[in-house]
Amino acid sequence: MKQSRVVLNHTYNILFWVDYMAYKYEGWQLYLIEPNFKYIGKRKMYFFSKRTPNRGTPCDMPNGYELHINKRTNLPYLKYKNKMSLYRHNKQIR
């Protein structure tokens, strides 16, 4: 489902539309929040929700992740494909 949102460019004070794809799986929609932690800085956190959350924006499937389903609860979650490259990525950010 293609959606649009308004984004403000702070350098030129211009509003423009950005198109993005919100990822959905059987009624669950993928959201993204970027909390700012005290010691490690900003991190991206992805989660699925059937309702609209208080925080978070709908987002597309991130690169390097794949969808898995919990066998007991049938809830979707994201799992990183290659753990070693995730470790290197997080090490470069710090």
Number of C-alpha atoms within 10 A of each C-alpha: 8 9 12 12 9 10 11 11 10 8 6 7 8 9 11 11 11 10 10 14 13 17 17 18 11 7 10 15 19 24 22 17 16 14 12 11 9 7 6 9 11 13 13 9 11 18 16 20 15 12 9 11 11 6 9 16 14 22 19 16 17 13 8 13 13 12 12 12 12 9 8 6 7 9 12 19 15 17 13 14 13 10 11 9 12 13 10 10 11 10 9 8 10 7
